[in-house]
């Protein structure tokens, strides 16, 4: 527990810190992967979290994990493990 001073009053209130969900606990562990040919440490637990961590839009991507294409519908289920080789291709438009 920790104490927080509310902005509207001078009294001190006590808030309980909620427990991290199971998926968040897994996400906080750093794993070493090869991402597009470069060694990188990430805290993502799955492909979707990795895409969010990198900061790219998931709509126009192709993802390969250990030489297998990962369907977009399975980004949240495809767990990332130490030593995985992940290739992400981002499509851009132009003329």
N, CA and C atoms as a LAMMPS dump frame, in Angstrom:
ITEM: TIMESTEP
0
ITEM: NUMBER OF ATOMS
285
ITEM: BOX BOUNDS ff ff ff
-5.0000000000000000e+02 5.0000000000000000e+02
-5.0000000000000000e+02 5.0000000000000000e+02
-5.0000000000000000e+02 5.0000000000000000e+02
ITEM: ATOMS id mol type element x y z
1 1 1 N 0.842 -1.178 0
2 1 2 C 0 0 0
3 1 3 C 0.883 1.234 0
4 2 1 N 0.362 2.307 -0.559
5 2 2 C 1.085 3.555 -0.559
6 2 3 C 0.09 4.684 -0.342
7 3 1 N 0.574 5.803 0.118
8 3 2 C -0.307 6.924 0.434
9 3 3 C -0.318 7.914 -0.716
10 4 1 N -1.523 8.417 -0.99
11 4 2 C -1.707 9.392 -2.057
12 4 3 C -2.456 10.578 -1.484
13 5 1 N -1.988 11.77 -1.785
14 5 2 C -2.678 12.968 -1.329
15 5 3 C -3.609 13.439 -2.439
16 6 1 N -4.923 13.394 -2.223
17 6 2 C -5.859 13.818 -3.257
18 6 3 C -5.708 15.305 -3.567
19 7 1 N -5.979 15.695 -4.811
20 7 2 C -5.83 17.082 -5.225
21 7 3 C -6.912 17.975 -4.634
22 8 1 N -8.119 17.447 -4.402
23 8 2 C -9.244 18.265 -3.975
24 8 3 C -9.285 18.518 -2.471
25 9 1 N -8.604 17.743 -1.687
26 9 2 C -8.646 17.905 -0.235
27 9 3 C -7.271 17.675 0.353
28 10 1 N -7.073 18.125 1.566
29 10 2 C -5.766 17.985 2.201
30 10 3 C -5.626 16.667 2.957
31 11 1 N -6.716 15.907 3.057
32 11 2 C -6.629 14.629 3.756
33 11 3 C -5.865 13.609 2.924
34 12 1 N -5.226 12.69 3.605
35 12 2 C -4.485 11.642 2.933
36 12 3 C -5.357 10.4 2.842
37 13 1 N -5.409 9.814 1.669
38 13 2 C -6.166 8.576 1.506
39 13 3 C -5.191 7.448 1.2
40 14 1 N -5.626 6.229 1.428
41 14 2 C -4.787 5.064 1.191
42 14 3 C -5.357 4.301 0.004
43 15 1 N -4.518 4.04 -0.983
44 15 2 C -4.92 3.245 -2.136
45 15 3 C -4.151 1.943 -2.111
46 16 1 N -4.797 0.891 -2.524
47 16 2 C -4.115 -0.393 -2.64
48 16 3 C -3.599 -0.534 -4.053
49 17 1 N -2.398 -0.983 -4.17
50 17 2 C -1.844 -1.235 -5.49
51 17 3 C -2.344 -2.592 -5.954
52 18 1 N -2.975 -2.6 -7.092
53 18 2 C -3.536 -3.851 -7.602
54 18 3 C -2.424 -4.767 -8.082
55 19 1 N -2.69 -6.044 -8
56 19 2 C -1.739 -7.043 -8.455
57 19 3 C -1.661 -7.04 -9.972
58 20 1 N -0.473 -7.232 -10.52
59 20 2 C -0.309 -7.297 -11.971
60 20 3 C -1.027 -8.523 -12.507
61 21 1 N -1.731 -8.404 -13.637
62 21 2 C -2.329 -9.594 -14.252
63 21 3 C -1.239 -10.543 -14.743
64 22 1 N -1.59 -11.807 -14.931
65 22 2 C -0.614 -12.822 -15.358
66 22 3 C 0.082 -12.434 -16.657
67 23 1 N -0.663 -11.922 -17.652
68 23 2 C -0.045 -11.573 -18.925
69 23 3 C 0.937 -10.425 -18.762
70 24 1 N 0.686 -9.503 -17.832
71 24 2 C 1.598 -8.376 -17.63
72 24 3 C 2.88 -8.838 -16.946
73 25 1 N 2.774 -9.82 -16.063
74 25 2 C 3.968 -10.348 -15.411
75 25 3 C 4.891 -10.978 -16.444
76 26 1 N 4.317 -11.709 -17.405
77 26 2 C 5.129 -12.322 -18.454
78 26 3 C 5.763 -11.249 -19.332
79 27 1 N 5.037 -10.176 -19.577
80 27 2 C 5.531 -9.129 -20.458
81 27 3 C 6.742 -8.42 -19.859
82 28 1 N 6.826 -8.316 -18.56
83 28 2 C 7.905 -7.576 -17.925
84 28 3 C 9.243 -8.293 -17.997
85 29 1 N 9.264 -9.59 -18.268
86 29 2 C 10.521 -10.331 -18.38
87 29 3 C 11.154 -10.038 -19.729
88 30 1 N 12.424 -9.722 -19.745
89 30 2 C 13.12 -9.409 -20.989
90 30 3 C 13.61 -10.702 -21.632
91 31 1 N 13.416 -10.803 -22.939
92 31 2 C 13.914 -11.947 -23.698
93 31 3 C 14.777 -11.423 -24.835
94 32 1 N 15.761 -12.214 -25.214
95 32 2 C 16.661 -11.83 -26.289
96 32 3 C 16.219 -12.539 -27.563
97 33 1 N 15.914 -11.75 -28.594
98 33 2 C 15.451 -12.294 -29.87
99 33 3 C 16.278 -11.691 -31.006
100 34 1 N 16.119 -12.272 -32.187
101 34 2 C 16.671 -11.679 -33.407
102 34 3 C 15.488 -11.046 -34.131
103 35 1 N 15.5 -9.738 -34.268
104 35 2 C 14.427 -9.014 -34.93
105 35 3 C 14.966 -8.399 -36.203
106 36 1 N 14.491 -8.887 -37.33
107 36 2 C 14.961 -8.432 -38.648
108 36 3 C 16.478 -8.495 -38.759
109 37 1 N 17.057 -9.579 -38.245
110 37 2 C 18.489 -9.811 -38.37
111 37 3 C 19.349 -9.144 -37.316
112 38 1 N 18.753 -8.399 -36.383
113 38 2 C 19.511 -7.72 -35.335
114 38 3 C 19.125 -8.281 -33.971
115 39 1 N 20.12 -8.478 -33.121
116 39 2 C 19.863 -8.945 -31.765
117 39 3 C 19.205 -7.822 -30.967
118 40 1 N 18.167 -8.19 -30.2
119 40 2 C 17.419 -7.173 -29.466
120 40 3 C 16.78 -7.792 -28.237
121 41 1 N 16.752 -7.044 -27.132
122 41 2 C 16.055 -7.485 -25.927
123 41 3 C 14.711 -6.777 -25.87
124 42 1 N 13.652 -7.559 -25.684
125 42 2 C 12.302 -7.007 -25.641
126 42 3 C 11.568 -7.517 -24.408
127 43 1 N 10.574 -6.769 -23.999
128 43 2 C 9.759 -7.164 -22.858
129 43 3 C 8.398 -7.679 -23.262
130 44 1 N 8.192 -7.881 -24.547
131 44 2 C 6.891 -8.314 -25.048
132 44 3 C 6.697 -9.813 -24.849
133 45 1 N 5.459 -10.196 -24.513
134 45 2 C 5.149 -11.607 -24.299
135 45 3 C 4.641 -12.281 -25.562
136 46 1 N 4.125 -11.488 -26.507
137 46 2 C 3.592 -12.056 -27.745
138 46 3 C 3.854 -11.103 -28.905
139 47 1 N 3.488 -11.52 -30.108
140 47 2 C 3.753 -10.726 -31.31
141 47 3 C 3.026 -9.385 -31.25
142 48 1 N 1.776 -9.373 -30.812
143 48 2 C 1.012 -8.13 -30.741
144 48 3 C 1.692 -7.127 -29.804
145 49 1 N 2.15 -7.589 -28.655
146 49 2 C 2.851 -6.709 -27.707
147 49 3 C 4.173 -6.21 -28.299
148 50 1 N 4.844 -7.052 -29.068
149 50 2 C 6.093 -6.645 -29.719
150 50 3 C 5.836 -5.532 -30.725
151 51 1 N 4.787 -5.672 -31.525
152 51 2 C 4.433 -4.648 -32.505
153 51 3 C 4.132 -3.324 -31.806
154 52 1 N 3.404 -3.39 -30.686
155 52 2 C 3.106 -2.182 -29.917
156 52 3 C 4.375 -1.585 -29.325
157 53 1 N 5.28 -2.446 -28.85
158 53 2 C 6.542 -1.976 -28.257
159 53 3 C 7.412 -1.265 -29.298
160 54 1 N 7.418 -1.785 -30.506
161 54 2 C 8.195 -1.171 -31.584
162 54 3 C 7.545 0.145 -32.013
163 55 1 N 6.216 0.196 -31.956
164 55 2 C 5.505 1.423 -32.295
165 55 3 C 5.104 1.529 -33.754
166 56 1 N 4.778 0.396 -34.371
167 56 2 C 4.319 0.44 -35.759
168 56 3 C 2.874 -0.036 -35.835
169 57 1 N 2.195 0.364 -36.885
170 57 2 C 0.793 0.008 -37.065
171 57 3 C 0.665 -1.447 -37.521
172 58 1 N -0.19 -2.186 -36.876
173 58 2 C -0.309 -3.628 -37.136
174 58 3 C -1.121 -3.956 -38.386
175 59 1 N -1.76 -2.981 -38.992
176 59 2 C -2.633 -3.269 -40.14
177 59 3 C -1.885 -3.744 -41.375
178 60 1 N -0.739 -3.159 -41.667
179 60 2 C -0.036 -3.474 -42.916
180 60 3 C 1.291 -4.163 -42.63
181 61 1 N 1.207 -5.295 -41.96
182 61 2 C 2.409 -6.033 -41.579
183 61 3 C 2.334 -7.476 -42.033
184 62 1 N 3.498 -8.043 -42.214
185 62 2 C 3.638 -9.487 -42.355
186 62 3 C 4.68 -9.889 -41.32
187 63 1 N 4.37 -10.888 -40.515
188 63 2 C 5.269 -11.317 -39.445
189 63 3 C 5.63 -12.784 -39.637
190 64 1 N 6.919 -13.061 -39.525
191 64 2 C 7.431 -14.426 -39.603
192 64 3 C 8.159 -14.714 -38.294
193 65 1 N 7.812 -15.812 -37.665
194 65 2 C 8.45 -16.215 -36.414
195 65 3 C 9.056 -17.597 -36.611
196 66 1 N 10.375 -17.68 -36.491
197 66 2 C 11.097 -18.941 -36.667
198 66 3 C 10.733 -19.635 -37.981
199 67 1 N 10.781 -18.869 -39.052
200 67 2 C 10.55 -19.325 -40.43
201 67 3 C 9.105 -19.726 -40.73
202 68 1 N 8.16 -19.331 -39.884
203 68 2 C 6.743 -19.602 -40.121
204 68 3 C 5.962 -18.295 -40.086
205 69 1 N 5.099 -18.097 -41.078
206 69 2 C 4.255 -16.904 -41.12
207 69 3 C 3.237 -16.967 -39.983
208 70 1 N 3.078 -15.849 -39.269
209 70 2 C 2.1 -15.764 -38.185
210 70 3 C 0.88 -15.01 -38.73
211 71 1 N -0.297 -15.659 -38.782
212 71 2 C -1.498 -14.962 -39.241
213 71 3 C -1.864 -13.822 -38.291
214 72 1 N -2.391 -12.739 -38.837
215 72 2 C -2.75 -11.572 -38.04
216 72 3 C -3.703 -11.945 -36.904
217 73 1 N -4.587 -12.888 -37.141
218 73 2 C -5.55 -13.305 -36.116
219 73 3 C -4.892 -14.009 -34.934
220 74 1 N -3.603 -14.37 -35.074
221 74 2 C -2.919 -15.091 -34.002
222 74 3 C -1.797 -14.278 -33.354
223 75 1 N -1.694 -12.983 -33.667
224 75 2 C -0.638 -12.145 -33.079
225 75 3 C -0.684 -12.17 -31.55
226 76 1 N -1.888 -12.174 -30.965
227 76 2 C -2.002 -12.151 -29.504
228 76 3 C -1.7 -13.51 -28.871
229 77 1 N -1.719 -14.575 -29.665
230 77 2 C -1.464 -15.921 -29.136
231 77 3 C -0.032 -16.392 -29.361
232 78 1 N 0.669 -15.794 -30.314
233 78 2 C 2.02 -16.245 -30.668
234 78 3 C 3.032 -15.746 -29.633
235 79 1 N 3.368 -16.601 -28.693
236 79 2 C 4.28 -16.239 -27.606
237 79 3 C 5.709 -16.066 -28.122
238 80 1 N 6.423 -15.139 -27.502
239 80 2 C 7.818 -14.883 -27.854
240 80 3 C 8.708 -15.531 -26.801
241 81 1 N 9.705 -16.283 -27.27
242 81 2 C 10.622 -16.973 -26.368
243 81 3 C 12.053 -16.531 -26.646
244 82 1 N 12.918 -16.774 -25.691
245 82 2 C 14.338 -16.464 -25.842
246 82 3 C 14.894 -17.162 -27.082
247 83 1 N 15.602 -16.418 -27.92
248 83 2 C 16.237 -16.99 -29.091
249 83 3 C 15.375 -17.032 -30.339
250 84 1 N 14.12 -16.566 -30.257
251 84 2 C 13.26 -16.551 -31.44
252 84 3 C 13.837 -15.644 -32.519
253 85 1 N 13.588 -16.025 -33.777
254 85 2 C 13.964 -15.197 -34.932
255 85 3 C 12.672 -14.658 -35.529
256 86 1 N 12.522 -13.344 -35.468
257 86 2 C 11.296 -12.702 -35.933
258 86 3 C 11.632 -11.714 -37.039
259 87 1 N 10.888 -11.82 -38.124
260 87 2 C 11.024 -10.884 -39.24
261 87 3 C 9.697 -10.15 -39.373
262 88 1 N 9.765 -8.817 -39.423
263 88 2 C 8.564 -8.006 -39.591
264 88 3 C 8.757 -7.163 -40.842
265 89 1 N 7.809 -7.297 -41.753
266 89 2 C 7.835 -6.511 -42.989
267 89 3 C 6.661 -5.549 -42.942
268 90 1 N 6.948 -4.259 -43.091
269 90 2 C 5.927 -3.219 -43.055
270 90 3 C 5.695 -2.712 -44.467
271 91 1 N 4.471 -2.808 -44.954
272 91 2 C 4.154 -2.39 -46.316
273 91 3 C 3.889 -0.891 -46.353
274 92 1 N 4.431 -0.229 -47.351
275 92 2 C 4.183 1.186 -47.545
276 92 3 C 3.658 1.398 -48.966
277 93 1 N 2.787 2.379 -49.111
278 93 2 C 2.238 2.677 -50.428
279 93 3 C 3.033 3.757 -51.125
280 94 1 N 2.826 3.875 -52.362
281 94 2 C 3.521 4.903 -53.116
282 94 3 C 3.388 4.642 -54.612
283 95 1 N 3.844 5.59 -55.366
284 95 2 C 3.669 5.42 -56.801
285 95 3 C 4.944 5.502 -57.569
